[in-house]
Amino acid sequence: MRKRGMRTKSTLLSLFVALSIISVIPSIHAEPSVEIILEKTTYTYCEKLFYTIEVSEIIDESAIIHIRDESGKGSSAIPILITELQTPVPSLIPFEKEIFPLGKYFIDVDYSGVQVTAEFNLIDSNSTCIPELIKPIMANWLSGNISDGFLMDAFEKYVDKKIVSIPIEINEKNVYDITIPDWVKNVGYWWLGDAISDEDLGNTLNYLIDKKIISFSSDSSEI
């Protein structure tokens, strides 16, 4: 009886030790799989980058994104909160010649320690677009914070003449002679709201300038 009791105690002790060891072993989780799905692999100027981050499971943390060019020059860290297995990442600004050189670019994504990279090419094209810096200027004009002349001055300085052709060189002497009818502001609102394209805005402004509806002379009356 004593031997049987000792065996029972020994078995229970061994089981207790085994369970104790198991309890202190850290839980091992498989790393999530991460994939970058590009809308396309070749972009041109004036187009906006769009891609999707796809993960196998949600770890309740953000993915960290860097975008870099062939020289290694890249963006600062961009955190993207992952709340779904597929997270679309649309760019808010298009590729502009003044900012993005032609060539190969890389998207680096780090999610829960898993790092993946996708690449795309930016190639030349005849596309021209209105720089993003015009948008806050347009918004200020719509709000009445700047004059008609200062809006046209911005278009003359920063917008390609293929899009909008300003017939004069605007300076401090004639900037206040420029007048734009109030109803033209509707076009500005449409453009800021992405209801019309850069090309549509350019064509409209060129038409208004050609018909002298946008006046560059102090002796022209407002329409």
PyMOL CGO cylinders between C-alpha atoms (Angstrom):
from pymol import cmd
from pymol.cgo import CYLINDER

trace = [
    CYLINDER, 0.00, 0.00, 0.00, 2.82, 2.37, 0.86, 0.3, 1, 1, 1, 1, 1, 1,
    CYLINDER, 2.82, 2.37, 0.86, 4.53, 1.68, -2.48, 0.3, 1, 1, 1, 1, 1, 1,
    CYLINDER, 4.53, 1.68, -2.48, 1.29, 2.23, -4.36, 0.3, 1, 1, 1, 1, 1, 1,
    CYLINDER, 1.29, 2.23, -4.36, 0.72, 5.48, -2.48, 0.3, 1, 1, 1, 1, 1, 1,
    CYLINDER, 0.72, 5.48, -2.48, 4.25, 6.63, -3.21, 0.3, 1, 1, 1, 1, 1, 1,
    CYLINDER, 4.25, 6.63, -3.21, 3.78, 5.84, -6.91, 0.3, 1, 1, 1, 1, 1, 1,
    CYLINDER, 3.78, 5.84, -6.91, 0.57, 7.84, -6.96, 0.3, 1, 1, 1, 1, 1, 1,
    CYLINDER, 0.57, 7.84, -6.96, 2.26, 10.80, -5.30, 0.3, 1, 1, 1, 1, 1, 1,
    CYLINDER, 2.26, 10.80, -5.30, 5.19, 10.52, -7.70, 0.3, 1, 1, 1, 1, 1, 1,
    CYLINDER, 5.19, 10.52, -7.70, 2.85, 10.44, -10.70, 0.3, 1, 1, 1, 1, 1, 1,
    CYLINDER, 2.85, 10.44, -10.70, 0.92, 13.45, -9.44, 0.3, 1, 1, 1, 1, 1, 1,
    CYLINDER, 0.92, 13.45, -9.44, 4.15, 15.34, -8.77, 0.3, 1, 1, 1, 1, 1, 1,
    CYLINDER, 4.15, 15.34, -8.77, 5.43, 14.59, -12.28, 0.3, 1, 1, 1, 1, 1, 1,
    CYLINDER, 5.43, 14.59, -12.28, 2.12, 15.73, -13.77, 0.3, 1, 1, 1, 1, 1, 1,
    CYLINDER, 2.12, 15.73, -13.77, 2.22, 18.93, -11.71, 0.3, 1, 1, 1, 1, 1, 1,
    CYLINDER, 2.22, 18.93, -11.71, 5.78, 19.68, -12.84, 0.3, 1, 1, 1, 1, 1, 1,
    CYLINDER, 5.78, 19.68, -12.84, 4.87, 19.01, -16.47, 0.3, 1, 1, 1, 1, 1, 1,
    CYLINDER, 4.87, 19.01, -16.47, 1.85, 21.31, -16.28, 0.3, 1, 1, 1, 1, 1, 1,
    CYLINDER, 1.85, 21.31, -16.28, 3.97, 23.98, -14.60, 0.3, 1, 1, 1, 1, 1, 1,
    CYLINDER, 3.97, 23.98, -14.60, 6.53, 23.82, -17.40, 0.3, 1, 1, 1, 1, 1, 1,
    CYLINDER, 6.53, 23.82, -17.40, 3.80, 24.07, -20.04, 0.3, 1, 1, 1, 1, 1, 1,
    CYLINDER, 3.80, 24.07, -20.04, 2.27, 27.07, -18.29, 0.3, 1, 1, 1, 1, 1, 1,
    CYLINDER, 2.27, 27.07, -18.29, 5.50, 29.08, -18.42, 0.3, 1, 1, 1, 1, 1, 1,
    CYLINDER, 5.50, 29.08, -18.42, 6.24, 28.35, -22.09, 0.3, 1, 1, 1, 1, 1, 1,
    CYLINDER, 6.24, 28.35, -22.09, 5.26, 31.50, -24.02, 0.3, 1, 1, 1, 1, 1, 1,
    CYLINDER, 5.26, 31.50, -24.02, 2.42, 31.19, -26.48, 0.3, 1, 1, 1, 1, 1, 1,
    CYLINDER, 2.42, 31.19, -26.48, 3.66, 30.87, -30.02, 0.3, 1, 1, 1, 1, 1, 1,
    CYLINDER, 3.66, 30.87, -30.02, 1.60, 32.60, -32.71, 0.3, 1, 1, 1, 1, 1, 1,
    CYLINDER, 1.60, 32.60, -32.71, 2.26, 32.34, -36.39, 0.3, 1, 1, 1, 1, 1, 1,
    CYLINDER, 2.26, 32.34, -36.39, 3.18, 35.64, -37.99, 0.3, 1, 1, 1, 1, 1, 1,
    CYLINDER, 3.18, 35.64, -37.99, 0.42, 37.13, -40.13, 0.3, 1, 1, 1, 1, 1, 1,
    CYLINDER, 0.42, 37.13, -40.13, 0.94, 37.08, -43.87, 0.3, 1, 1, 1, 1, 1, 1,
    CYLINDER, 0.94, 37.08, -43.87, 1.03, 40.52, -45.50, 0.3, 1, 1, 1, 1, 1, 1,
    CYLINDER, 1.03, 40.52, -45.50, 0.64, 41.39, -49.16, 0.3, 1, 1, 1, 1, 1, 1,
    CYLINDER, 0.64, 41.39, -49.16, 0.66, 44.67, -51.09, 0.3, 1, 1, 1, 1, 1, 1,
    CYLINDER, 0.66, 44.67, -51.09, -1.78, 44.59, -54.00, 0.3, 1, 1, 1, 1, 1, 1,
    CYLINDER, -1.78, 44.59, -54.00, -1.07, 47.36, -56.50, 0.3, 1, 1, 1, 1, 1, 1,
    CYLINDER, -1.07, 47.36, -56.50, -3.83, 48.74, -58.70, 0.3, 1, 1, 1, 1, 1, 1,
    CYLINDER, -3.83, 48.74, -58.70, -1.21, 48.75, -61.47, 0.3, 1, 1, 1, 1, 1, 1,
    CYLINDER, -1.21, 48.75, -61.47, 2.57, 48.67, -61.73, 0.3, 1, 1, 1, 1, 1, 1,
    CYLINDER, 2.57, 48.67, -61.73, 3.08, 51.63, -64.09, 0.3, 1, 1, 1, 1, 1, 1,
    CYLINDER, 3.08, 51.63, -64.09, 1.97, 55.20, -63.40, 0.3, 1, 1, 1, 1, 1, 1,
    CYLINDER, 1.97, 55.20, -63.40, 2.31, 58.49, -65.25, 0.3, 1, 1, 1, 1, 1, 1,
    CYLINDER, 2.31, 58.49, -65.25, 2.25, 62.08, -64.09, 0.3, 1, 1, 1, 1, 1, 1,
    CYLINDER, 2.25, 62.08, -64.09, -1.13, 63.35, -62.84, 0.3, 1, 1, 1, 1, 1, 1,
    CYLINDER, -1.13, 63.35, -62.84, -2.23, 59.85, -61.79, 0.3, 1, 1, 1, 1, 1, 1,
    CYLINDER, -2.23, 59.85, -61.79, -2.74, 58.92, -58.14, 0.3, 1, 1, 1, 1, 1, 1,
    CYLINDER, -2.74, 58.92, -58.14, -1.13, 55.88, -56.53, 0.3, 1, 1, 1, 1, 1, 1,
    CYLINDER, -1.13, 55.88, -56.53, -3.59, 53.29, -55.23, 0.3, 1, 1, 1, 1, 1, 1,
    CYLINDER, -3.59, 53.29, -55.23, -2.86, 50.00, -53.51, 0.3, 1, 1, 1, 1, 1, 1,
    CYLINDER, -2.86, 50.00, -53.51, -4.35, 47.62, -50.94, 0.3, 1, 1, 1, 1, 1, 1,
    CYLINDER, -4.35, 47.62, -50.94, -2.71, 46.07, -47.89, 0.3, 1, 1, 1, 1, 1, 1,
    CYLINDER, -2.71, 46.07, -47.89, -4.01, 42.54, -47.35, 0.3, 1, 1, 1, 1, 1, 1,
    CYLINDER, -4.01, 42.54, -47.35, -3.31, 40.66, -44.10, 0.3, 1, 1, 1, 1, 1, 1,
    CYLINDER, -3.31, 40.66, -44.10, -4.23, 37.17, -42.94, 0.3, 1, 1, 1, 1, 1, 1,
    CYLINDER, -4.23, 37.17, -42.94, -5.24, 38.35, -39.46, 0.3, 1, 1, 1, 1, 1, 1,
    CYLINDER, -5.24, 38.35, -39.46, -5.78, 41.60, -37.59, 0.3, 1, 1, 1, 1, 1, 1,
    CYLINDER, -5.78, 41.60, -37.59, -3.25, 42.23, -34.81, 0.3, 1, 1, 1, 1, 1, 1,
    CYLINDER, -3.25, 42.23, -34.81, -4.86, 45.48, -33.61, 0.3, 1, 1, 1, 1, 1, 1,
    CYLINDER, -4.86, 45.48, -33.61, -1.99, 47.70, -34.63, 0.3, 1, 1, 1, 1, 1, 1,
    CYLINDER, -1.99, 47.70, -34.63, -0.99, 49.97, -37.49, 0.3, 1, 1, 1, 1, 1, 1,
    CYLINDER, -0.99, 49.97, -37.49, 1.05, 49.08, -40.53, 0.3, 1, 1, 1, 1, 1, 1,
    CYLINDER, 1.05, 49.08, -40.53, 4.03, 51.39, -41.09, 0.3, 1, 1, 1, 1, 1, 1,
    CYLINDER, 4.03, 51.39, -41.09, 4.59, 52.44, -44.68, 0.3, 1, 1, 1, 1, 1, 1,
    CYLINDER, 4.59, 52.44, -44.68, 7.57, 54.03, -46.41, 0.3, 1, 1, 1, 1, 1, 1,
    CYLINDER, 7.57, 54.03, -46.41, 7.69, 54.98, -50.09, 0.3, 1, 1, 1, 1, 1, 1,
    CYLINDER, 7.69, 54.98, -50.09, 11.17, 55.40, -51.60, 0.3, 1, 1, 1, 1, 1, 1,
    CYLINDER, 11.17, 55.40, -51.60, 12.75, 55.89, -54.99, 0.3, 1, 1, 1, 1, 1, 1,
    CYLINDER, 12.75, 55.89, -54.99, 15.71, 54.12, -56.58, 0.3, 1, 1, 1, 1, 1, 1,
    CYLINDER, 15.71, 54.12, -56.58, 18.22, 56.38, -54.85, 0.3, 1, 1, 1, 1, 1, 1,
    CYLINDER, 18.22, 56.38, -54.85, 16.85, 55.41, -51.45, 0.3, 1, 1, 1, 1, 1, 1,
    CYLINDER, 16.85, 55.41, -51.45, 15.25, 58.78, -50.82, 0.3, 1, 1, 1, 1, 1, 1,
    CYLINDER, 15.25, 58.78, -50.82, 11.93, 58.14, -49.17, 0.3, 1, 1, 1, 1, 1, 1,
    CYLINDER, 11.93, 58.14, -49.17, 9.00, 59.41, -47.22, 0.3, 1, 1, 1, 1, 1, 1,
    CYLINDER, 9.00, 59.41, -47.22, 8.74, 59.60, -43.46, 0.3, 1, 1, 1, 1, 1, 1,
    CYLINDER, 8.74, 59.60, -43.46, 6.91, 56.77, -41.71, 0.3, 1, 1, 1, 1, 1, 1,
    CYLINDER, 6.91, 56.77, -41.71, 3.21, 56.67, -42.59, 0.3, 1, 1, 1, 1, 1, 1,
    CYLINDER, 3.21, 56.67, -42.59, 1.03, 54.76, -40.08, 0.3, 1, 1, 1, 1, 1, 1,
    CYLINDER, 1.03, 54.76, -40.08, -2.05, 53.07, -41.55, 0.3, 1, 1, 1, 1, 1, 1,
    CYLINDER, -2.05, 53.07, -41.55, -4.52, 51.58, -39.07, 0.3, 1, 1, 1, 1, 1, 1,
    CYLINDER, -4.52, 51.58, -39.07, -5.43, 48.02, -40.04, 0.3, 1, 1, 1, 1, 1, 1,
    CYLINDER, -5.43, 48.02, -40.04, -9.00, 47.16, -39.03, 0.3, 1, 1, 1, 1, 1, 1,
    CYLINDER, -9.00, 47.16, -39.03, -9.95, 44.90, -41.94, 0.3, 1, 1, 1, 1, 1, 1,
    CYLINDER, -9.95, 44.90, -41.94, -8.23, 42.06, -43.75, 0.3, 1, 1, 1, 1, 1, 1,
    CYLINDER, -8.23, 42.06, -43.75, -8.05, 44.33, -46.79, 0.3, 1, 1, 1, 1, 1, 1,
    CYLINDER, -8.05, 44.33, -46.79, -7.20, 48.02, -46.34, 0.3, 1, 1, 1, 1, 1, 1,
    CYLINDER, -7.20, 48.02, -46.34, -7.30, 50.29, -49.43, 0.3, 1, 1, 1, 1, 1, 1,
    CYLINDER, -7.30, 50.29, -49.43, -4.65, 53.02, -49.44, 0.3, 1, 1, 1, 1, 1, 1,
    CYLINDER, -4.65, 53.02, -49.44, -5.47, 55.77, -51.98, 0.3, 1, 1, 1, 1, 1, 1,
    CYLINDER, -5.47, 55.77, -51.98, -3.06, 58.65, -52.48, 0.3, 1, 1, 1, 1, 1, 1,
    CYLINDER, -3.06, 58.65, -52.48, -4.55, 62.09, -51.95, 0.3, 1, 1, 1, 1, 1, 1,
    CYLINDER, -4.55, 62.09, -51.95, -2.21, 63.82, -54.39, 0.3, 1, 1, 1, 1, 1, 1,
    CYLINDER, -2.21, 63.82, -54.39, -1.17, 62.91, -57.93, 0.3, 1, 1, 1, 1, 1, 1,
    CYLINDER, -1.17, 62.91, -57.93, 2.37, 62.41, -59.18, 0.3, 1, 1, 1, 1, 1, 1,
    CYLINDER, 2.37, 62.41, -59.18, 3.80, 65.81, -60.13, 0.3, 1, 1, 1, 1, 1, 1,
    CYLINDER, 3.80, 65.81, -60.13, 6.90, 66.44, -62.24, 0.3, 1, 1, 1, 1, 1, 1,
    CYLINDER, 6.90, 66.44, -62.24, 8.23, 68.98, -59.77, 0.3, 1, 1, 1, 1, 1, 1,
    CYLINDER, 8.23, 68.98, -59.77, 8.18, 66.46, -56.92, 0.3, 1, 1, 1, 1, 1, 1,
    CYLINDER, 8.18, 66.46, -56.92, 8.57, 62.95, -58.33, 0.3, 1, 1, 1, 1, 1, 1,
    CYLINDER, 8.57, 62.95, -58.33, 11.45, 62.07, -60.69, 0.3, 1, 1, 1, 1, 1, 1,
    CYLINDER, 11.45, 62.07, -60.69, 10.89, 59.35, -63.25, 0.3, 1, 1, 1, 1, 1, 1,
    CYLINDER, 10.89, 59.35, -63.25, 11.98, 55.82, -62.39, 0.3, 1, 1, 1, 1, 1, 1,
    CYLINDER, 11.98, 55.82, -62.39, 11.26, 52.94, -60.07, 0.3, 1, 1, 1, 1, 1, 1,
    CYLINDER, 11.26, 52.94, -60.07, 9.60, 53.34, -56.67, 0.3, 1, 1, 1, 1, 1, 1,
    CYLINDER, 9.60, 53.34, -56.67, 9.18, 50.96, -53.75, 0.3, 1, 1, 1, 1, 1, 1,
    CYLINDER, 9.18, 50.96, -53.75, 6.42, 50.64, -51.16, 0.3, 1, 1, 1, 1, 1, 1,
    CYLINDER, 6.42, 50.64, -51.16, 7.71, 49.12, -47.90, 0.3, 1, 1, 1, 1, 1, 1,
    CYLINDER, 7.71, 49.12, -47.90, 5.13, 47.86, -45.40, 0.3, 1, 1, 1, 1, 1, 1,
    CYLINDER, 5.13, 47.86, -45.40, 5.94, 46.66, -41.87, 0.3, 1, 1, 1, 1, 1, 1,
    CYLINDER, 5.94, 46.66, -41.87, 3.05, 45.00, -40.04, 0.3, 1, 1, 1, 1, 1, 1,
    CYLINDER, 3.05, 45.00, -40.04, 3.56, 43.17, -36.75, 0.3, 1, 1, 1, 1, 1, 1,
    CYLINDER, 3.56, 43.17, -36.75, 7.21, 42.54, -37.61, 0.3, 1, 1, 1, 1, 1, 1,
    CYLINDER, 7.21, 42.54, -37.61, 6.46, 41.23, -41.11, 0.3, 1, 1, 1, 1, 1, 1,
    CYLINDER, 6.46, 41.23, -41.11, 8.08, 43.33, -43.82, 0.3, 1, 1, 1, 1, 1, 1,
    CYLINDER, 8.08, 43.33, -43.82, 7.03, 43.25, -47.47, 0.3, 1, 1, 1, 1, 1, 1,
    CYLINDER, 7.03, 43.25, -47.47, 7.86, 45.39, -50.49, 0.3, 1, 1, 1, 1, 1, 1,
    CYLINDER, 7.86, 45.39, -50.49, 6.13, 46.14, -53.78, 0.3, 1, 1, 1, 1, 1, 1,
    CYLINDER, 6.13, 46.14, -53.78, 7.46, 48.21, -56.66, 0.3, 1, 1, 1, 1, 1, 1,
    CYLINDER, 7.46, 48.21, -56.66, 6.05, 50.33, -59.46, 0.3, 1, 1, 1, 1, 1, 1,
    CYLINDER, 6.05, 50.33, -59.46, 7.39, 52.51, -62.26, 0.3, 1, 1, 1, 1, 1, 1,
    CYLINDER, 7.39, 52.51, -62.26, 6.73, 56.17, -62.95, 0.3, 1, 1, 1, 1, 1, 1,
    CYLINDER, 6.73, 56.17, -62.95, 7.10, 56.90, -66.66, 0.3, 1, 1, 1, 1, 1, 1,
    CYLINDER, 7.10, 56.90, -66.66, 6.96, 60.07, -68.71, 0.3, 1, 1, 1, 1, 1, 1,
    CYLINDER, 6.96, 60.07, -68.71, 3.84, 61.14, -70.55, 0.3, 1, 1, 1, 1, 1, 1,
    CYLINDER, 3.84, 61.14, -70.55, 2.31, 64.22, -72.07, 0.3, 1, 1, 1, 1, 1, 1,
    CYLINDER, 2.31, 64.22, -72.07, 0.00, 64.56, -69.09, 0.3, 1, 1, 1, 1, 1, 1,
    CYLINDER, 0.00, 64.56, -69.09, 0.05, 67.85, -67.23, 0.3, 1, 1, 1, 1, 1, 1,
    CYLINDER, 0.05, 67.85, -67.23, -1.87, 68.65, -64.11, 0.3, 1, 1, 1, 1, 1, 1,
    CYLINDER, -1.87, 68.65, -64.11, -2.52, 71.55, -61.79, 0.3, 1, 1, 1, 1, 1, 1,
    CYLINDER, -2.52, 71.55, -61.79, -0.13, 71.48, -58.80, 0.3, 1, 1, 1, 1, 1, 1,
    CYLINDER, -0.13, 71.48, -58.80, -1.64, 70.72, -55.40, 0.3, 1, 1, 1, 1, 1, 1,
    CYLINDER, -1.64, 70.72, -55.40, -0.46, 74.08, -54.05, 0.3, 1, 1, 1, 1, 1, 1,
    CYLINDER, -0.46, 74.08, -54.05, -3.14, 75.76, -56.19, 0.3, 1, 1, 1, 1, 1, 1,
    CYLINDER, -3.14, 75.76, -56.19, -5.91, 74.15, -54.13, 0.3, 1, 1, 1, 1, 1, 1,
    CYLINDER, -5.91, 74.15, -54.13, -5.41, 76.21, -50.94, 0.3, 1, 1, 1, 1, 1, 1,
    CYLINDER, -5.41, 76.21, -50.94, -5.01, 79.31, -53.10, 0.3, 1, 1, 1, 1, 1, 1,
    CYLINDER, -5.01, 79.31, -53.10, -8.29, 78.52, -54.85, 0.3, 1, 1, 1, 1, 1, 1,
    CYLINDER, -8.29, 78.52, -54.85, -9.96, 77.92, -51.47, 0.3, 1, 1, 1, 1, 1, 1,
    CYLINDER, -9.96, 77.92, -51.47, -8.75, 81.30, -50.23, 0.3, 1, 1, 1, 1, 1, 1,
    CYLINDER, -8.75, 81.30, -50.23, -10.11, 82.98, -53.35, 0.3, 1, 1, 1, 1, 1, 1,
    CYLINDER, -10.11, 82.98, -53.35, -13.48, 81.28, -52.92, 0.3, 1, 1, 1, 1, 1, 1,
    CYLINDER, -13.48, 81.28, -52.92, -13.56, 82.50, -49.31, 0.3, 1, 1, 1, 1, 1, 1,
    CYLINDER, -13.56, 82.50, -49.31, -12.79, 86.06, -50.39, 0.3, 1, 1, 1, 1, 1, 1,
    CYLINDER, -12.79, 86.06, -50.39, -9.40, 86.12, -48.67, 0.3, 1, 1, 1, 1, 1, 1,
    CYLINDER, -9.40, 86.12, -48.67, -7.46, 86.95, -51.83, 0.3, 1, 1, 1, 1, 1, 1,
    CYLINDER, -7.46, 86.95, -51.83, -8.33, 88.99, -54.91, 0.3, 1, 1, 1, 1, 1, 1,
    CYLINDER, -8.33, 88.99, -54.91, -9.07, 87.80, -58.44, 0.3, 1, 1, 1, 1, 1, 1,
    CYLINDER, -9.07, 87.80, -58.44, -5.68, 89.04, -59.54, 0.3, 1, 1, 1, 1, 1, 1,
    CYLINDER, -5.68, 89.04, -59.54, -3.78, 87.01, -56.95, 0.3, 1, 1, 1, 1, 1, 1,
    CYLINDER, -3.78, 87.01, -56.95, -5.60, 83.86, -58.09, 0.3, 1, 1, 1, 1, 1, 1,
    CYLINDER, -5.60, 83.86, -58.09, -4.64, 84.48, -61.72, 0.3, 1, 1, 1, 1, 1, 1,
    CYLINDER, -4.64, 84.48, -61.72, -1.10, 85.36, -60.61, 0.3, 1, 1, 1, 1, 1, 1,
    CYLINDER, -1.10, 85.36, -60.61, -0.83, 81.92, -58.98, 0.3, 1, 1, 1, 1, 1, 1,
    CYLINDER, -0.83, 81.92, -58.98, -2.00, 80.25, -62.18, 0.3, 1, 1, 1, 1, 1, 1,
    CYLINDER, -2.00, 80.25, -62.18, 0.54, 82.24, -64.19, 0.3, 1, 1, 1, 1, 1, 1,
    CYLINDER, 0.54, 82.24, -64.19, 3.42, 81.32, -61.88, 0.3, 1, 1, 1, 1, 1, 1,
    CYLINDER, 3.42, 81.32, -61.88, 2.70, 77.70, -60.99, 0.3, 1, 1, 1, 1, 1, 1,
    CYLINDER, 2.70, 77.70, -60.99, 0.44, 76.17, -63.66, 0.3, 1, 1, 1, 1, 1, 1,
    CYLINDER, 0.44, 76.17, -63.66, 1.73, 74.87, -66.98, 0.3, 1, 1, 1, 1, 1, 1,
    CYLINDER, 1.73, 74.87, -66.98, 0.71, 77.13, -69.87, 0.3, 1, 1, 1, 1, 1, 1,
    CYLINDER, 0.71, 77.13, -69.87, -0.59, 74.04, -71.66, 0.3, 1, 1, 1, 1, 1, 1,
    CYLINDER, -0.59, 74.04, -71.66, -3.39, 73.99, -69.08, 0.3, 1, 1, 1, 1, 1, 1,
    CYLINDER, -3.39, 73.99, -69.08, -4.11, 77.68, -68.51, 0.3, 1, 1, 1, 1, 1, 1,
    CYLINDER, -4.11, 77.68, -68.51, -2.70, 80.45, -70.69, 0.3, 1, 1, 1, 1, 1, 1,
    CYLINDER, -2.70, 80.45, -70.69, -2.56, 83.83, -68.96, 0.3, 1, 1, 1, 1, 1, 1,
    CYLINDER, -2.56, 83.83, -68.96, -2.32, 86.57, -71.65, 0.3, 1, 1, 1, 1, 1, 1,
    CYLINDER, -2.32, 86.57, -71.65, -0.28, 89.07, -69.63, 0.3, 1, 1, 1, 1, 1, 1,
    CYLINDER, -0.28, 89.07, -69.63, 2.57, 89.10, -67.16, 0.3, 1, 1, 1, 1, 1, 1,
    CYLINDER, 2.57, 89.10, -67.16, 0.94, 89.87, -63.84, 0.3, 1, 1, 1, 1, 1, 1,
    CYLINDER, 0.94, 89.87, -63.84, 2.75, 92.27, -61.53, 0.3, 1, 1, 1, 1, 1, 1,
    CYLINDER, 2.75, 92.27, -61.53, 2.03, 94.59, -58.62, 0.3, 1, 1, 1, 1, 1, 1,
    CYLINDER, 2.03, 94.59, -58.62, 0.84, 97.32, -60.98, 0.3, 1, 1, 1, 1, 1, 1,
    CYLINDER, 0.84, 97.32, -60.98, -1.87, 95.33, -62.78, 0.3, 1, 1, 1, 1, 1, 1,
    CYLINDER, -1.87, 95.33, -62.78, -2.79, 92.60, -60.30, 0.3, 1, 1, 1, 1, 1, 1,
    CYLINDER, -2.79, 92.60, -60.30, -5.77, 94.59, -59.01, 0.3, 1, 1, 1, 1, 1, 1,
    CYLINDER, -5.77, 94.59, -59.01, -7.06, 95.29, -62.53, 0.3, 1, 1, 1, 1, 1, 1,
    CYLINDER, -7.06, 95.29, -62.53, -8.06, 91.65, -63.00, 0.3, 1, 1, 1, 1, 1, 1,
    CYLINDER, -8.06, 91.65, -63.00, -11.72, 90.80, -62.43, 0.3, 1, 1, 1, 1, 1, 1,
    CYLINDER, -11.72, 90.80, -62.43, -13.55, 87.48, -62.40, 0.3, 1, 1, 1, 1, 1, 1,
    CYLINDER, -13.55, 87.48, -62.40, -17.37, 87.30, -62.21, 0.3, 1, 1, 1, 1, 1, 1,
    CYLINDER, -17.37, 87.30, -62.21, -18.68, 85.83, -58.96, 0.3, 1, 1, 1, 1, 1, 1,
    CYLINDER, -18.68, 85.83, -58.96, -20.54, 83.04, -60.75, 0.3, 1, 1, 1, 1, 1, 1,
    CYLINDER, -20.54, 83.04, -60.75, -17.20, 81.61, -61.90, 0.3, 1, 1, 1, 1, 1, 1,
    CYLINDER, -17.20, 81.61, -61.90, -16.64, 80.56, -58.29, 0.3, 1, 1, 1, 1, 1, 1,
    CYLINDER, -16.64, 80.56, -58.29, -19.00, 77.66, -58.95, 0.3, 1, 1, 1, 1, 1, 1,
    CYLINDER, -19.00, 77.66, -58.95, -16.34, 76.22, -61.25, 0.3, 1, 1, 1, 1, 1, 1,
    CYLINDER, -16.34, 76.22, -61.25, -13.78, 76.53, -58.47, 0.3, 1, 1, 1, 1, 1, 1,
    CYLINDER, -13.78, 76.53, -58.47, -16.03, 74.67, -56.04, 0.3, 1, 1, 1, 1, 1, 1,
    CYLINDER, -16.03, 74.67, -56.04, -16.59, 71.91, -58.59, 0.3, 1, 1, 1, 1, 1, 1,
    CYLINDER, -16.59, 71.91, -58.59, -12.85, 71.52, -59.11, 0.3, 1, 1, 1, 1, 1, 1,
    CYLINDER, -12.85, 71.52, -59.11, -12.04, 71.43, -55.39, 0.3, 1, 1, 1, 1, 1, 1,
    CYLINDER, -12.04, 71.43, -55.39, -14.76, 68.81, -54.93, 0.3, 1, 1, 1, 1, 1, 1,
    CYLINDER, -14.76, 68.81, -54.93, -13.30, 66.66, -57.74, 0.3, 1, 1, 1, 1, 1, 1,
    CYLINDER, -13.30, 66.66, -57.74, -16.49, 67.10, -59.75, 0.3, 1, 1, 1, 1, 1, 1,
    CYLINDER, -16.49, 67.10, -59.75, -14.40, 68.31, -62.70, 0.3, 1, 1, 1, 1, 1, 1,
    CYLINDER, -14.40, 68.31, -62.70, -10.85, 67.46, -63.74, 0.3, 1, 1, 1, 1, 1, 1,
    CYLINDER, -10.85, 67.46, -63.74, -7.78, 69.67, -64.07, 0.3, 1, 1, 1, 1, 1, 1,
    CYLINDER, -7.78, 69.67, -64.07, -8.32, 69.61, -67.83, 0.3, 1, 1, 1, 1, 1, 1,
    CYLINDER, -8.32, 69.61, -67.83, -11.95, 70.71, -67.43, 0.3, 1, 1, 1, 1, 1, 1,
    CYLINDER, -11.95, 70.71, -67.43, -10.92, 73.60, -65.19, 0.3, 1, 1, 1, 1, 1, 1,
    CYLINDER, -10.92, 73.60, -65.19, -8.18, 74.63, -67.60, 0.3, 1, 1, 1, 1, 1, 1,
    CYLINDER, -8.18, 74.63, -67.60, -10.50, 74.54, -70.60, 0.3, 1, 1, 1, 1, 1, 1,
    CYLINDER, -10.50, 74.54, -70.60, -13.10, 76.59, -68.74, 0.3, 1, 1, 1, 1, 1, 1,
    CYLINDER, -13.10, 76.59, -68.74, -10.61, 79.25, -67.63, 0.3, 1, 1, 1, 1, 1, 1,
    CYLINDER, -10.61, 79.25, -67.63, -9.09, 79.48, -71.11, 0.3, 1, 1, 1, 1, 1, 1,
    CYLINDER, -9.09, 79.48, -71.11, -12.56, 79.96, -72.61, 0.3, 1, 1, 1, 1, 1, 1,
    CYLINDER, -12.56, 79.96, -72.61, -13.44, 82.66, -70.07, 0.3, 1, 1, 1, 1, 1, 1,
    CYLINDER, -13.44, 82.66, -70.07, -10.13, 84.42, -70.72, 0.3, 1, 1, 1, 1, 1, 1,
    CYLINDER, -10.13, 84.42, -70.72, -10.53, 84.17, -74.50, 0.3, 1, 1, 1, 1, 1, 1,
    CYLINDER, -10.53, 84.17, -74.50, -14.05, 85.62, -74.32, 0.3, 1, 1, 1, 1, 1, 1,
    CYLINDER, -14.05, 85.62, -74.32, -12.80, 88.34, -71.95, 0.3, 1, 1, 1, 1, 1, 1,
    CYLINDER, -12.80, 88.34, -71.95, -15.25, 87.19, -69.29, 0.3, 1, 1, 1, 1, 1, 1,
    CYLINDER, -15.25, 87.19, -69.29, -12.19, 87.09, -67.07, 0.3, 1, 1, 1, 1, 1, 1,
    CYLINDER, -12.19, 87.09, -67.07, -10.92, 90.61, -67.59, 0.3, 1, 1, 1, 1, 1, 1,
    CYLINDER, -10.92, 90.61, -67.59, -7.30, 91.72, -67.39, 0.3, 1, 1, 1, 1, 1, 1,
    CYLINDER, -7.30, 91.72, -67.39, -8.08, 95.38, -68.04, 0.3, 1, 1, 1, 1, 1, 1,
    CYLINDER, -8.08, 95.38, -68.04, -9.17, 98.01, -65.52, 0.3, 1, 1, 1, 1, 1, 1,
    CYLINDER, -9.17, 98.01, -65.52, -11.62, 99.60, -67.95, 0.3, 1, 1, 1, 1, 1, 1,
    CYLINDER, -11.62, 99.60, -67.95, -13.59, 96.38, -68.66, 0.3, 1, 1, 1, 1, 1, 1,
    CYLINDER, -13.59, 96.38, -68.66, -16.89, 95.97, -66.90, 0.3, 1, 1, 1, 1, 1, 1,
    CYLINDER, -16.89, 95.97, -66.90, -17.77, 92.84, -64.96, 0.3, 1, 1, 1, 1, 1, 1,
    CYLINDER, -17.77, 92.84, -64.96, -20.17, 90.43, -66.63, 0.3, 1, 1, 1, 1, 1, 1,
]
cmd.load_cgo(trace, "trace")
